[in-house]
Amino acid sequence: MYAQMVKSEATNDDPELLAAFQARIDAGEKIEPKEWMPEGYRKTLIRQIGQHAHSEVVGQLPEGNWITRAPTLERKAILLAKVQDEAGHGLYLYCAAETLGVSRDDLTEQLLSGRMKYSSIFNYPTLNWADIGAVGWLVDGAAIMNQVPLQRTSFGPYSRAMIRICKEESFHQRQGYDLISVMAQGTPEQKAMAQDALNRFWYPSLMMFGPGDKDSVHSEQSMAWKIKINTNDELRQKFVDQTVPQAHYLGLTVPDEHLKWNDDKEGWDFSEPDWSEFYDVLKGNGPCNVERLEARQDAWNDGQWFRDGLMAHAKKSADRRRAAKVAAE
Amino acid sequence: MSNEWPLWEVFIRGQHGLNHRHVGSLHAPDSELAMRHARDVYTRRNEGVSIWVVPSSEITASAPSDKGPMFEPSNAKVYRHPTFYDIPDEVGHM
């Protein structure tokens, strides 16, 4: 899940309007930007969509790290296309957030100052090529679990962005699984790299869904508003059930000694991740928090002269066109 | 951070013979770059054969609160639909 611990806002609106709004959502209607909505709905969505967009953008960094070192031209082209998709996904989501009345610059500023978060997963490093496979397979796999139901979310622009993203995301997961299966079927050293990548990415991927339902204080209102469709634990269970057989197929071992098939629930029993690590990463103490934020700040600051230059050129050209038109008249 | 690029709405014709359809929006300093960005952001997988970009500020939209007066009158005009009229079977297809 790319949005974790999104705090839902209390809302102080007219109870009659609120009831009518809730009835529209319950009837499965989509809410469009200019229609009336509770302030809490608007604020919670800005936070959630913004965090989701930031995650897509920051998510380019761990993978972009390997573009120049991809082992073949084909893998390089694939990785480049995937990272370009992530940029696109960020842009779809920023635009959806902007329809709620927040500006793009404001969102960027909130990311760069650390006031808005991005998914904890991107604060882990990609140490070798097998990690690129693990990211596609596990991280995109976990993201898809959350994004597929969000296609039905109540806010129109968010739902439409999710539909586009889901169409493209399946390629991301499949190329990752394809990559890691080549490693798992390669030399013993390559197989060991694949196993090591799974070992390191397994628990951080489980954390992507956010804390367990009993500790997830913001779920109820968000679920009533249909901006959250499933609980964190439901999605995590689904992810484990889907992923464990995929790991076994590759001859890889899920790094959990308590992993056990449970006939009664027709799913796997598994160990919880270390939640203190999760909270620590969110606080900024993960292995790459500082590096990721610095990379975004540098990109923004180093690009300033270029953005301003293009804007100045656009203004000048428009003025020149206007002057030429006046002269012609 | 105040020199933000303006917002553009993007419309794409998916296939020959279809209408352009709104697909989303993006920021760009001018129409030329809006076009290039639209191509990169919205047609990475063969989604289109033609693109329109329009400054968002140039779009006039109907207000949600006008929905009733704008669209409800046509509900009452059932005679605008062919099914309003009973044509005897003997007449054949019409």
Chai-1 contact restraints between the chains, C-beta under 6 A:
chainA,res_idxA,chainB,res_idxB,connection_type,confidence,min_distance_angstrom,max_distance_angstrom,comment,restraint_id
A,K34,B,P64,contact,1.0,0.0,6.0,A-B,restraint_1
A,E35,B,P64,contact,1.0,0.0,6.0,A-B,restraint_2
A,G88,B,V41,contact,1.0,0.0,6.0,A-B,restraint_3
A,L91,B,V41,contact,1.0,0.0,6.0,A-B,restraint_4
A,C95,B,G24,contact,1.0,0.0,6.0,A-B,restraint_5
A,C95,B,S25,contact,1.0,0.0,6.0,A-B,restraint_6
A,D105,B,M1,contact,1.0,0.0,6.0,A-B,restraint_7
A,D105,B,E4,contact,1.0,0.0,6.0,A-B,restraint_8
A,E109,B,M1,contact,1.0,0.0,6.0,A-B,restraint_9
A,D308,B,N3,contact,1.0,0.0,6.0,A-B,restraint_10
A,L310,B,P29,contact,1.0,0.0,6.0,A-B,restraint_11
A,M311,B,N3,contact,1.0,0.0,6.0,A-B,restraint_12
A,M311,B,P29,contact,1.0,0.0,6.0,A-B,restraint_13
A,A314,B,P29,contact,1.0,0.0,6.0,A-B,restraint_14
A,A314,B,D30,contact,1.0,0.0,6.0,A-B,restraint_15
